[in-house]
Amino acid sequence: MPVPGPGYSITVRVEAPASSTAAGDLTTAVGRVGGVLTAFDVVESHADSIVVDISANALSENHAQDITAALDSVPGVQVRKVSDRTFLIHLGGKIEVSPKVALRNRDDLSRAYTPGVARVCQAIAANPEDARRLTIKRNTVAVLTDGSAVLGLGNIGPAAALPVMEGKAALFKKFADVDAWPVCLDTQDTEEIIMIAKALAPVYAGINLEDIAAPRCFEIEKRLREQLDIPVFHDDQHGTAIVVVAALRNALRVVGKNIEDCKIVVSGVGAAGSAIIRLLLRKNPGDIVAADIDGIVYPERGNLDDNLTWIAEHTNSDRKSGTLHDALVGADVFIGVSAPNLFGAEQVATMNDDAVVFALANPDPEIDPLEAQKHAAVVATGRSDFPNQINNVLAFPGVFRGLLDAAAHNIDDNMLLAAADAIADVVDNGKLNASFIVPSVFDSAVAPAVAEAVRKAVRAERAS
């Protein structure tokens, strides 16, 4: 199922004979081991030899080594150097701070720094709300993590989480012109994280919690929302929930079903699964059945933490028990945010006609999408190499752009639902089909539409 992609892209510099067959020999070697050639650049040419940079996509680090070995095995070819293109773009980090004002002479310095800056400090001391007007605060977000649940890598700690947080900050800037900065904390103690976030809050107009493990993330978000006067958004929960709700609205339009009539199965009730369930409940679905590693969630199952207890009380109206496979029987929708390879086409066949399958575990989904397509009418994944990619980038830049523009002090479900509707609406009836239920992450219409919807929701909340 997986195909070579840019995440494992390499450039191999080789020296080869200057023969008429050299290019064909090299490209054939890459293809023979399953690599995907993306560039062939001659960097030196001599009477008897050429030096070539060959760029190729691979499946994994081991596959990249196979491609290199295949090139090295071509008669007369010598590998000089191998560069991992992913590591190259991370050298020195991916973001920087640049001044917004010129510092050309003594006068500029006197206004931007001492002595002139003292007057601005005094103005803020007299009226703290002026910090939003006179500092970076109004457009700055903290991307805060403890490194305990990073991507699919698990608890790798704050330093190893930094490349992800840098990437997140770069996405904020690219898609919504929001200045975000990584805040990677060397603690996984709930009370310390809350204390540090509160202490840092004066600099920021919002906090994006990122890659903090459940159930600790629930407590951290809840307490910070109660204690801070800026919006706190856990992207793993609410960013995912927004995009799933948007995609499901359009998927149900494709198959001609109303959510009020649908049985929805959610696999995984950690941060993302719980948030999806809570937001979907606002849409009044026919029923939601949640399942985790121990099977279907219901009140009498036992050993339920606070989050699972809430889920059990608000879902599974028939108090069904059993496995995920049992839950799928007669379901209209499957949403997976759990683990790879949990079921196959035979289980999809037990779902209702025109089923919708969102298999979002990444990089390997709960079911091979090609298997799901044998019986499901609409299939989505978290991957970029299949149609209908459910990607948080569709949500969080525009959400924060709207929150910052509105100088919001909090965030609520109405704002999340407004963002979901805005994403869904970008895919109008002329574009909508089973292979296109959400817009591309590079669609320039998405972030402005989400931002405007959130701004309106903030204004409505204030007016109520």
NORJOSUL-V551104 format. One record per residue. N is the residue number from 1. RES is the residue in three letters. PSI is psi in whole degrees, -180 to 180 (999 if undefined). Layout:
# NORJOSUL-V551104
n = <N/N>
res = <RES/RES>
psi = <PSI/PSI>
This chain:
# NORJOSUL-V551104
n = <1/2/3/4/5/6/7/8/9/10/11/12/13/14/15/16/17/18/19/20/21/22/23/24/25/26/27/28/29/30/31/32/33/34/35/36/37/38/39/40/41/42/43/44/45/46/47/48/49/50/51/52/53/54/55/56/57/58/59/60/61/62/63/64/65/66/67/68/69/70/71/72/73/74/75/76/77/78/79/80/81/82/83/84/85/86/87/88/89/90/91/92/93/94/95/96/97/98/99/100/101/102/103/104/105/106/107/108/109/110/111/112/113/114/115/116/117/118/119/120/121/122/123/124/125/126/127/128/129/130/131/132/133/134/135/136/137/138/139/140/141/142/143/144/145/146/147/148/149/150/151/152/153/154/155/156/157/158/159/160/161/162/163/164/165/166/167/168/169/170/171/172/173/174/175/176/177/178/179/180/181/182/183/184/185/186/187/188/189/190/191/192/193/194/195/196/197/198/199/200/201/202/203/204/205/206/207/208/209/210/211/212/213/214/215/216/217/218/219/220/221/222/223/224/225/226/227/228/229/230/231/232/233/234/235/236/237/238/239/240/241/242/243/244/245/246/247/248/249/250/251/252/253/254/255/256/257/258/259/260/261/262/263/264/265/266/267/268/269/270/271/272/273/274/275/276/277/278/279/280/281/282/283/284/285/286/287/288/289/290/291/292/293/294/295/296/297/298/299/300/301/302/303/304/305/306/307/308/309/310/311/312/313/314/315/316/317/318/319/320/321/322/323/324/325/326/327/328/329/330/331/332/333/334/335/336/337/338/339/340/341/342/343/344/345/346/347/348/349/350/351/352/353/354/355/356/357/358/359/360/361/362/363/364/365/366/367/368/369/370/371/372/373/374/375/376/377/378/379/380/381/382/383/384/385/386/387/388/389/390/391/392/393/394/395/396/397/398/399/400/401/402/403/404/405/406/407/408/409/410/411/412/413/414/415/416/417/418/419/420/421/422/423/424/425/426/427/428/429/430/431/432/433/434/435/436/437/438/439/440/441/442/443/444/445/446/447/448/449/450/451/452/453/454/455/456/457/458/459/460/461/462/463/464>
res = <MET/PRO/VAL/PRO/GLY/PRO/GLY/TYR/SER/ILE/THR/VAL/ARG/VAL/GLU/ALA/PRO/ALA/SER/SER/THR/ALA/ALA/GLY/ASP/LEU/THR/THR/ALA/VAL/GLY/ARG/VAL/GLY/GLY/VAL/LEU/THR/ALA/PHE/ASP/VAL/VAL/GLU/SER/HIS/ALA/ASP/SER/ILE/VAL/VAL/ASP/ILE/SER/ALA/ASN/ALA/LEU/SER/GLU/ASN/HIS/ALA/GLN/ASP/ILE/THR/ALA/ALA/LEU/ASP/SER/VAL/PRO/GLY/VAL/GLN/VAL/ARG/LYS/VAL/SER/ASP/ARG/THR/PHE/LEU/ILE/HIS/LEU/GLY/GLY/LYS/ILE/GLU/VAL/SER/PRO/LYS/VAL/ALA/LEU/ARG/ASN/ARG/ASP/ASP/LEU/SER/ARG/ALA/TYR/THR/PRO/GLY/VAL/ALA/ARG/VAL/CYS/GLN/ALA/ILE/ALA/ALA/ASN/PRO/GLU/ASP/ALA/ARG/ARG/LEU/THR/ILE/LYS/ARG/ASN/THR/VAL/ALA/VAL/LEU/THR/ASP/GLY/SER/ALA/VAL/LEU/GLY/LEU/GLY/ASN/ILE/GLY/PRO/ALA/ALA/ALA/LEU/PRO/VAL/MET/GLU/GLY/LYS/ALA/ALA/LEU/PHE/LYS/LYS/PHE/ALA/ASP/VAL/ASP/ALA/TRP/PRO/VAL/CYS/LEU/ASP/THR/GLN/ASP/THR/GLU/GLU/ILE/ILE/MET/ILE/ALA/LYS/ALA/LEU/ALA/PRO/VAL/TYR/ALA/GLY/ILE/ASN/LEU/GLU/ASP/ILE/ALA/ALA/PRO/ARG/CYS/PHE/GLU/ILE/GLU/LYS/ARG/LEU/ARG/GLU/GLN/LEU/ASP/ILE/PRO/VAL/PHE/HIS/ASP/ASP/GLN/HIS/GLY/THR/ALA/ILE/VAL/VAL/VAL/ALA/ALA/LEU/ARG/ASN/ALA/LEU/ARG/VAL/VAL/GLY/LYS/ASN/ILE/GLU/ASP/CYS/LYS/ILE/VAL/VAL/SER/GLY/VAL/GLY/ALA/ALA/GLY/SER/ALA/ILE/ILE/ARG/LEU/LEU/LEU/ARG/LYS/ASN/PRO/GLY/ASP/ILE/VAL/ALA/ALA/ASP/ILE/ASP/GLY/ILE/VAL/TYR/PRO/GLU/ARG/GLY/ASN/LEU/ASP/ASP/ASN/LEU/THR/TRP/ILE/ALA/GLU/HIS/THR/ASN/SER/ASP/ARG/LYS/SER/GLY/THR/LEU/HIS/ASP/ALA/LEU/VAL/GLY/ALA/ASP/VAL/PHE/ILE/GLY/VAL/SER/ALA/PRO/ASN/LEU/PHE/GLY/ALA/GLU/GLN/VAL/ALA/THR/MET/ASN/ASP/ASP/ALA/VAL/VAL/PHE/ALA/LEU/ALA/ASN/PRO/ASP/PRO/GLU/ILE/ASP/PRO/LEU/GLU/ALA/GLN/LYS/HIS/ALA/ALA/VAL/VAL/ALA/THR/GLY/ARG/SER/ASP/PHE/PRO/ASN/GLN/ILE/ASN/ASN/VAL/LEU/ALA/PHE/PRO/GLY/VAL/PHE/ARG/GLY/LEU/LEU/ASP/ALA/ALA/ALA/HIS/ASN/ILE/ASP/ASP/ASN/MET/LEU/LEU/ALA/ALA/ALA/ASP/ALA/ILE/ALA/ASP/VAL/VAL/ASP/ASN/GLY/LYS/LEU/ASN/ALA/SER/PHE/ILE/VAL/PRO/SER/VAL/PHE/ASP/SER/ALA/VAL/ALA/PRO/ALA/VAL/ALA/GLU/ALA/VAL/ARG/LYS/ALA/VAL/ARG/ALA/GLU/ARG/ALA/SER>
psi = <-50/148/152/136/175/-14/-24/55/134/156/121/121/121/151/130/157/147/66/165/-18/-1/-49/-45/-39/-42/-46/-35/-39/-41/-47/-32/-32/13/12/157/111/129/-20/146/104/122/119/-20/146/129/173/-36/1/161/152/126/138/117/117/135/149/142/172/-29/175/-41/-40/-37/-39/-36/-41/-44/-44/-38/-41/-41/-23/-8/130/130/-1/137/126/123/-43/146/128/130/113/-25/-44/-34/-41/-12/-7/122/5/170/-5/164/167/130/136/144/-7/151/141/70/-26/-177/-36/-45/-45/-37/-30/-40/-30/-144/142/-15/-34/-24/-36/-37/-41/-43/-36/-40/-38/-37/-31/88/-27/-20/-13/-34/-28/-32/5/-178/-11/-42/-18/25/134/139/126/97/129/160/5/22/-13/65/118/-131/16/-17/-147/85/-1/170/-39/-44/-22/-18/-42/-35/-44/-36/-46/-41/-44/-40/-38/-40/-46/-44/-46/-19/7/37/131/110/152/137/135/95/114/134/54/148/25/125/-47/-39/-41/-45/-44/-45/-43/-42/-39/-30/-17/-32/-24/-24/152/0/157/126/103/139/132/46/129/148/150/1/-35/-32/-47/-43/-48/-46/-48/-41/-37/-36/-32/-14/157/25/153/138/124/121/105/-36/-31/-67/-32/-45/-45/-41/-49/-37/-45/-40/-48/-39/-38/-44/-36/-41/-29/-39/-43/-2/38/153/139/-28/-18/2/140/123/129/127/121/117/117/40/-145/-53/-49/-43/-42/-39/-46/-46/-39/-37/-34/-27/-15/4/56/161/-47/154/132/120/146/145/-161/-23/8/-162/140/126/157/-37/2/-32/164/43/129/-178/-42/-48/-33/-44/-45/-46/-36/-22/3/180/63/-26/2/44/145/174/-158/175/-40/-39/-40/-32/-21/121/11/152/-29/138/132/117/126/59/-91/160/153/53/-23/174/-168/-32/-30/-36/-33/-22/-9/170/162/152/45/154/128/116/99/96/-1/138/136/-15/116/172/-28/143/123/-35/-34/-42/-38/-14/-28/-23/147/-32/131/134/155/-179/4/154/-8/14/157/161/59/121/104/129/-20/-23/-21/-60/-35/-48/-36/-49/-33/-45/-43/-43/-42/-35/2/45/146/-8/-179/139/178/-33/-37/-40/-43/-36/-41/-43/-45/-37/-42/-46/-39/-21/-31/92/177/-28/-20/-24/130/179/-22/5/82/-13/150/164/148/-18/7/115/-11/-17/-59/-46/-38/-42/-43/-45/-40/-40/-41/-44/-40/-37/-45/-40/-39/-40/-35/-19/999>
